[in-house]
Structure formats: C-alpha cells, structure tokens
Amino acid sequence: MAMACKATQRFSVSARLPVGRFIGAVLALLLCGGCEPVHSRRIELPIGGTGLDTSGDHGGEETAFAIAGNVASDSSFDEIPASRMYGPHPEPFSARAFRRAYPVDAREDSIWRTLFLGVRTRPDKGRIDFVLSEQFTSVESDLFRRIWDDLRRRLVERYGDQAIKED
C-alpha cells in the first residue's frame, strides 16, 4: 500500500506540467508550420482636399468604389459581405469586398486558392484603401499580378500616379 502512495507522489500534476507544455508547443509548431501565409498588397488613395479631382464625388469614394467593382466584375469575383473581409466595425465606414476561388492547375484534385479584393474608406486616416489578398500562397500568382496591374492602371488613369501610394 505504501508503494502505491509513493508512485502517486512521484507522478504528480506538477511533474507532468512541463511535459504537457512541451507537447503543446510541438503541436502548435506542427499545426502552424504547415500553413502557408496570405500574400497581400495595398494601395492608399487620399480622401478629398489633397489635390485630387473629386468634384461631385464625395471625396472620391463613389469613383473609387466603382473602379474596384469594375475590376472585380471583369475578373469574375463575387461580391461578399464586407464584414467577411474587414470584420465587424464599430464606427460608420463604407466598404465593399469581393472573392474569387480558382484552381492552381487543371487537375481534378487541384488545390484551390482564394483571392479577395476589398475597398474601404478610412476617414480616421484620411484615405481610401484598396487591398488584394491571395490565400494559401507565399508568392504572387500570375492571376494576382494581372488583377493588381489592372486595378493600379485604372486608379492611375483616374487619379494620376502621384495620388496613389502602394504598400
């Protein structure tokens, strides 16, 4: 009977805790290590009062949102609720979000990637943000590059190269 008590004391909770932390850390590394990052690029466009020709356009919002919508439409994106891209937002803001899934190659069991295109006003920062993101990749795909170049070209045509800032 005394032996059972010594065995119980030897393997107490406090003795097992470091092993549990080690196993948890290893599992976290395995789970996170296999995930590929999201590749994103952003363009910032100043809102009104910055030399942009925004006459009759509420600081450029309507035209900016239309440009994003046209790029999305021409690139076969579907519109999604903006909260899926930006999350819930307490203060009033305007946003649109679009999504497109595509196969990496022509095989039937191909991996699928997802592109997101979003535009939102940032009155607190005095700008409109355009974001293009691609999930499950660490490099720009050809499709991402084509859509990015189209968006950038349209914004430069409308607002001029000096008005936009790329991140």
PAZAPA-4460 file (N, C-alpha, C; in steps of 0.05 Angstrom, whole numbers, plus 32768, in hexadecimal, padded with zeros to 4 digits):
% residues 167
    n_x    n_y    n_z   ca_x   ca_y   ca_z    c_x    c_y    c_z   seq   type   mol
   8010   7FE8   8000   8000   8000   8000   8011   8019   8000     1      M     A
   8027   8018   800F   8039   802F   8010   8046   8034   7FF5     2      A     A
   804B   8020   7FE6   8057   8023   7FCB   8045   8033   7FB8     3      M     A
   802B   802E   7FBA   8018   803C   7FA9   8018   805A   7FAF     4      A     A
   801B   8061   7FC8   801B   807D   7FCF   8034   808B   7FC4     5      C     A
   804B   807E   7FC6   8064   8089   7FBC   8062   808D   7F9D     6      K     A
   8056   8079   7F8F   8054   807B   7F72   8042   8093   7F6B     7      A     A
   802C   8097   7F79   801A   80AD   7F74   8028   80C7   7F79     8      T     A
   8038   80C9   7F8E   8046   80E2   7F94   805B   80E8   7F7E     9      Q     A
   8068   80D3   7F74   807D   80D7   7F61   8073   80E3   7F47    10      R     A
   805A   80DB   7F3F   804F   80E5   7F26   8038   80F8   7F2B    11      F     A
   803D   810C   7F3B   8029   8120   7F41   8024   8132   7F2A    12      S     A
   800F   8142   7F2C   8008   8155   7F17   801E   8168   7F11    13      V     A
   802C   8172   7F25   8041   8185   7F21   8058   8179   7F11    14      S     A
   805D   815F   7F14   8072   8152   7F06   806B   814E   7EE8    15      A     A
   8051   814B   7EE3   8048   8147   7EC7   8045   8161   7EB8    16      R     A
   8042   8177   7EC5   803D   8190   7EB8   8052   8198   7EA3    17      L     A
   806C   8196   7EA9   807F   819D   7E95   807D   818C   7E7C    18      P     A
   8077   8173   7E7F   8074   8161   7E68   805C   816A   7E58    19      V     A
   8046   8171   7E65   802E   817B   7E57   8034   8194   7E47    20      G     A
   8044   81A6   7E53   804B   81BF   7E44   805C   81B8   7E2C    21      R     A
   806E   81A6   7E2F   807F   819E   7E18   806F   8192   7E02    22      F     A
   805D   8180   7E09   804B   8174   7DF4   803A   8189   7DE7    23      I     A
   802F   819C   7DF7   801F   81B1   7DEB   802F   81C3   7DD8    24      G     A
   8048   81C9   7DDF   8059   81D9   7DCE   805F   81CA   7DB4    25      A     A
   8065   81B0   7DB6   806B   81A1   7D9E   8052   81A0   7D8C    26      V     A
   803B   819B   7D97   8022   819B   7D87   801D   81B5   7D7A    27      L     A
   8021   81CB   7D88   801D   81E6   7D7C   8030   81EA   7D65    28      A     A
   8049   81E2   7D68   805C   81E5   7D52   8054   81D5   7D3A    29      L     A
   804B   81BC   7D3F   8043   81AB   7D28   802A   81B6   7D1A    30      L     A
   8017   81C0   7D29   7FFF   81CB   7D1D   8004   81E5   7D0E    31      L     A
   8013   81F7   7D1A   8018   8211   7D0D   802E   820F   7CF8    32      C     A
   8040   81FD   7CFB   8056   81FA   7CE8   804D   81F1   7CCD    33      G     A
   8036   81E3   7CCC   802C   81D9   7CB2   801A   81ED   7CA4    34      G     A
   8014   8203   7CB0   8002   8217   7CA4   8012   822A   7C92    35      C     A
   8007   8230   7C7B   8014   8243   7C6A   8008   825F   7C70    36      E     A
   8018   8274   7C6D   800E   828F   7C73   7FFB   8299   7C5E    37      P     A
   7FF1   82B0   7C64   7FE0   82BF   7C52   7FF1   82D5   7C45    38      V     A
   7FF1   82D7   7C2B   8000   82EC   7C1D   7FED   8303   7C17    39      H     A
   7FF5   831B   7C20   7FE3   8333   7C1C   7FF3   834A   7C12    40      S     A
   7FE5   835C   7C04   7FF0   8376   7BFC   7FDA   838A   7BFF    41      R     A
   7FE3   83A3   7C05   7FCF   83B9   7C0A   7FD7   83D2   7BFB    42      R     A
   7FC2   83E0   7BF2   7FC5   83FB   7BE7   7FB5   840E   7BF8    43      I     A
   7FC1   8424   7BFF   7FB3   8439   7C0F   7FAD   8450   7BFC    44      E     A
   7F95   845B   7BFE   7F8D   8472   7BEE   7F83   8487   7C02    45      L     A
   7F90   849F   7C02   7F87   84B4   7C15   7F6A   84BD   7C10    46      P     A
   7F5C   84C3   7C25   7F40   84CC   7C22   7F40   84EB   7C21    47      I     A
   7F32   84F6   7C0D   7F2E   8512   7C0A   7F42   8525   7C16    48      G     A
   7F44   853E   7C0C   7F55   8552   7C17   7F73   854D   7C13    49      G     A
   7F79   853B   7C01   7F96   8534   7BFC   7F9E   8538   7BDF    50      T     A
   7F8E   8549   7BD1   7F95   854E   7BB5   7F88   853B   7BA1    51      G     A
   7F78   8527   7BAB   7F6A   8515   7B99   7F52   8523   7B8E    52      L     A
   7F4C   851D   7B75   7F33   8527   7B69   7F1C   8515   7B72    53      D     A
   7F0F   851D   7B87   7EF9   850D   7B92   7EDF   851D   7B92    54      T     A
   7EDC   8530   7B80   7EC4   8541   7B7F   7EAB   8530   7B7C    55      S     A
   7E98   8534   7B8D   7E7F   8526   7B8C   7E81   8508   7B92    56      G     A
   7E96   8500   7BA0   7E9B   84E3   7BA3   7EA0   84DC   7BC0    57      D     A
   7E95   84EB   7BD3   7E98   84E5   7BF0   7EB5   84DE   7BF7    58      H     A
   7EC8   84EE   7BEF   7EE4   84E9   7BF6   7EF1   84D3   7BE7    59      G     A
   7EE5   84CA   7BD0   7EF1   84B5   7BC0   7EE6   8499   7BC6    60      G     A
   7ED5   8497   7BDA   7ECB   847C   7BE1   7EBC   846E   7BCB    61      E     A
   7EA8   847C   7BBF   7E97   846F   7BAB   7EA8   8464   7B94    62      E     A
   7EBA   8475   7B8A   7ECB   846C   7B73   7EDD   8455   7B7C    63      T     A
   7EEA   8458   7B93   7EFC   8443   7B9D   7EED   8428   7BA0    64      A     A
   7ED5   8429   7BAC   7EC6   8411   7BB0   7EBD   8405   7B95    65      F     A
   7EB7   8416   7B82   7EAF   840D   7B67   7EC7   8400   7B59    66      A     A
   7EDF   840B   7B5C   7EF7   83FF   7B50   7EFB   83E3   7B5B    67      I     A
   7EFA   83E0   7B75   7EFE   83C6   7B82   7EE8   83B3   7B78    68      A     A
   7ECF   83BC   7B77   7EBA   83AB   7B6D   7EBD   83A2   7B51    69      G     A
   7EC7   83B4   7B3F   7ECC   83AD   7B23   7EE3   8399   7B20    70      N     A
   7EF8   839D   7B30   7F0F   838A   7B2F   7F05   836E   7B38    71      V     A
   7EF5   836E   7B4E   7EEB   8355   7B58   7ED9   8347   7B44    72      A     A
   7EC7   8356   7B37   7EB5   834B   7B24   7EC4   8340   7B0B    73      S     A
   7ED7   834F   7B01   7EE7   8347   7AEA   7EF8   832E   7AF0    74      D     A
   7EFE   832A   7B0A   7F10   8313   7B12   7F00   82FC   7B1E    75      S     A
   7EE6   82FC   7B1B   7ED4   82E6   7B24   7ED3   82E2   7B42    76      S     A
   7ED4   82F8   7B51   7ED1   82F7   7B6E   7EB3   82F7   7B75    77      F     A
   7EAC   82ED   7B8C   7E91   82EF   7B97   7E92   8303   7BAE    78      D     A
   7E7E   8313   7BB0   7E7D   8326   7BC7   7E75   8316   7BE0    79      E     A
   7E82   831C   7BF6   7E7D   8310   7C10   7E78   8326   7C24    80      I     A
   7E6B   831F   7C3B   7E68   8334   7C50   7E83   833F   7C58    81      P     A
   7E86   8359   7C5A   7E9F   8365   7C62   7EA9   835B   7C7D    82      A     A
   7E97   8354   7C8E   7E9F   834A   7CA9   7EAF   8330   7CA7    83      S     A
   7EAC   8321   7C92   7EBC   8308   7C8F   7EDA   830F   7C8A    84      R     A
   7EDF   8326   7C7F   7EFB   832E   7C7A   7F05   8340   7C90    85      M     A
   7EF5   8352   7C9A   7EFE   8366   7CAD   7EF5   8361   7CC9    86      Y     A
   7EE3   834F   7CCE   7ED8   8349   7CE8   7EC4   835F   7CF0    87      G     A
   7EB8   835C   7D08   7EA5   8370   7D11   7EB4   838A   7D16    88      P     A
   7EA7   83A0   7D10   7EB4   83BA   7D12   7EA2   83CC   7D22    89      H     A
   7EAA   83D6   7D39   7E98   83E6   7D4A   7E90   8401   7D3F    90      P     A
   7EA3   8410   7D33   7E9C   842A   7D29   7E93   8428   7D0C    91      E     A
   7E83   843B   7D03   7E79   843A   7CE7   7E90   843C   7CD3    92      P     A
   7E90   842A   7CC0   7EA3   842B   7CAA   7E97   841D   7C92    93      F     A
   7EA2   8423   7C7B   7E98   8417   7C62   7EAC   8402   7C59    94      S     A
   7EA2   83EB   7C50   7EB4   83D6   7C46   7EA5   83C4   7C33    95      A     A
   7EB5   83B9   7C21   7EAB   83A4   7C0F   7EC0   838E   7C0E    96      R     A
   7EB8   8375   7C0C   7ECB   835F   7C0B   7EC2   834B   7BF6    97      A     A
   7ED6   833E   7BE9   7ED1   832C   7BD4   7EE3   8313   7BD8    98      F     A
   7EDA   82FC   7BCE   7EE9   82E3   7BD1   7EE8   82D3   7BB7    99      R     A
   7EFF   82C6   7BB2   7F00   82B3   7B9B   7F12   829C   7BA3   100      R     A
   7F07   8284   7BA0   7F17   826B   7BA4   7F1F   8260   7B89   101      A     A
   7F37   8256   7B87   7F40   824B   7B6E   7F53   8233   7B73   102      Y     A
   7F53   821F   7B60   7F65   8209   7B64   7F82   8210   7B5C   103      P     A
   7F95   8205   7B69   7FB1   820B   7B64   7FB9   8200   7B48   104      V     A
   7FAE   81E8   7B41   7FB4   81DD   7B27   7F9B   81CF   7B1D   105      D     A
   7F9D   81C2   7B06   7F85   81B7   7AF8   7F7D   819B   7B02   106      A     A
   7F8C   818F   7B15   7F86   8175   7B1F   7F6B   8175   7B2E   107      R     A
   7F5E   815F   7B2F   7F44   815D   7B3D   7F47   8161   7B5B   108      E     A
   7F5D   8157   7B66   7F62   8159   7B83   7F74   8170   7B8A   109      D     A
   7F74   8185   7B79   7F86   819C   7B7D   7F80   81AA   7B97   110      S     A
   7F94   81B7   7BA2   7F91   81C8   7BB9   7F84   81E2   7BAF   111      I     A
   7F72   81ED   7BC0   7F64   8206   7BB9   7F70   821C   7BCA   112      W     A
   7F73   8233   7BBE   7F7B   824B   7BCC   7F64   825F   7BCA   113      R     A
   7F65   8272   7BDC   7F50   8287   7BDD   7F5C   82A2   7BDC   114      T     A
   7F51   82B3   7BCB   7F58   82CF   7BC9   7F42   82E0   7BD6   115      L     A
   7F4A   82F4   7BE4   7F38   8308   7BEF   7F40   8323   7BE6   116      F     A
   7F2C   8333   7BDD   7F30   834F   7BD6   7F1E   8360   7BE8   117      L     A
   7F29   8373   7BF5   7F19   8384   7C07   7F20   83A1   7C03   118      G     A
   7F0C   83B2   7C08   7F0F   83CF   7C08   7F00   83D9   7C1F   119      V     A
   7F0C   83EB   7C2E   7EFE   83F8   7C44   7F08   8414   7C4A   120      R     A
   7EF6   8424   7C54   7EFF   843F   7C5C   7F0C   843D   7C78   121      T     A
   7F1F   844E   7C7C   7F2D   8451   7C96   7F2D   846E   7C9D   122      R     A
   7F15   847A   7CA4   7F14   8496   7CAB   7F27   849E   7CC1   123      P     A
   7F2B   848B   7CD4   7F3E   8491   7CEA   7F5A   8495   7CE1   124      D     A
   7F61   8489   7CCA   7F7C   848B   7CBF   7F7C   849D   7CA6   125      K     A
   7F65   84A7   7C9D   7F63   84B9   7C86   7F69   84AB   7C6C   126      G     A
   7F60   8492   7C69   7F66   8483   7C50   7F51   846E   7C4A   127      R     A
   7F53   8464   7C31   7F44   844C   7C29   7F59   8436   7C24   128      I     A
   7F54   841F   7C2F   7F67   8408   7C2B   7F5B   83F4   7C18   129      D     A
   7F6D   83EA   7C06   7F67   83D4   7BF4   7F79   83BE   7BFD   130      F     A
   7F6F   83A6   7C01   7F7F   838F   7C09   7F79   8377   7BF7   131      V     A
   7F8E   836B   7BED   7F8B   8352   7BDE   7F9B   833D   7BEE   132      L     A
   7F8E   8327   7BF5   7F9B   8312   7C05   7F97   82F7   7BF7   133      S     A
   7FAA   82E6   7BFA   7FA8   82CB   7BF0   7FAF   82B7   7C06   134      E     A
   7F9D   82A5   7C0C   7FA2   8292   7C21   7FB0   8279   7C17   135      Q     A
   7FBE   826C   7C2A   7FCC   8253   7C25   7FE3   8256   7C11   136      F     A
   7FF2   826C   7C13   8009   826F   7C02   801C   8283   7C0F   137      T     A
   8035   8281   7C08   8049   8293   7C13   8054   82A5   7BFD   138      S     A
   804C   82A1   7BE5   8055   82B1   7BCE   803D   82B9   7BBD   139      V     A
   8041   82CE   7BAE   802B   82D8   7B9C   8027   82C4   7B85   140      E     A
   800E   82BD   7B80   8008   82AC   7B69   8006   82BE   7B51   141      S     A
   8005   82B2   7B39   8002   82C2   7B21   7FE6   82D0   7B21   142      D     A
   7FD2   82C2   7B2B   7FB7   82CE   7B2D   7FB7   82E6   7B40   143      L     A
   7FC4   82E3   7B57   7FC6   82F9   7B6A   7FD3   8311   7B5C   144      F     A
   7FEA   830D   7B4F   7FF9   8322   7B41   7FE8   8330   7B2C   145      R     A
   7FD9   8321   7B1C   7FC8   832D   7B07   7FB2   833F   7B14   146      R     A
   7FA5   8335   7B29   7F90   8344   7B35   7F9B   835D   7B43   147      I     A
   7FB2   835A   7B50   7FBF   8371   7B5D   7FC7   8386   7B49   148      W     A
   7FD3   837E   7B33   7FDB   8391   7B1E   7FC2   839F   7B12   149      D     A
   7FAC   8391   7B0E   7F94   839D   7B04   7F89   83B2   7B17   150      D     A
   7F87   83AB   7B31   7F7E   83BD   7B45   7F90   83D6   7B46   151      L     A
   7FA9   83D2   7B47   7FBC   83E9   7B48   7FBA   83FB   7B30   152      R     A
   7FB8   83EE   7B18   7FB6   83FD   7AFF   7F9D   840F   7AFF   153      R     A
   7F86   8404   7B08   7F6D   8413   7B08   7F6E   842A   7B1D   154      R     A
   7F7B   8425   7B33   7F7D   843B   7B47   7F8F   8451   7B3E   155      L     A
   7FA5   844A   7B30   7FB8   845E   7B25   7FAA   846E   7B0F   156      V     A
   7F9B   8460   7AFE   7F8C   846E   7AE9   7F79   8483   7AF4   157      E     A
   7F6C   847C   7B0A   7F58   848E   7B16   7F64   84A4   7B28   158      R     A
   7F78   849C   7B39   7F82   84AF   7B4D   7F9E   84B8   7B48   159      Y     A
   7FAD   84AB   7B36   7FC9   84B2   7B31   7FDC   84A2   7B43   160      G     A
   7FF3   849E   7B39   8007   848E   7B46   8010   849A   7B61   161      D     A
   8011   84B4   7B63   8019   84C2   7B7B   8005   84BF   7B92   162      Q     A
   7FEC   84B9   7B8C   7FD7   84B8   7BA0   7FD6   849E   7BB0   163      A     A
   7FE0   8488   7BA4   7FDE   846F   7BB2   7FF8   8467   7BBF   164      I     A
   7FF5   8459   7BD5   800C   844F   7BE4   8009   8431   7BE7   165      K     A
   801E   8422   7BDD   801D   8405   7BDF   802C   83FC   7BF8   166      E     A
   8021   83E7   7C04   802E   83DC   7C1C   8039   83C0   7C15   167      D     A
***
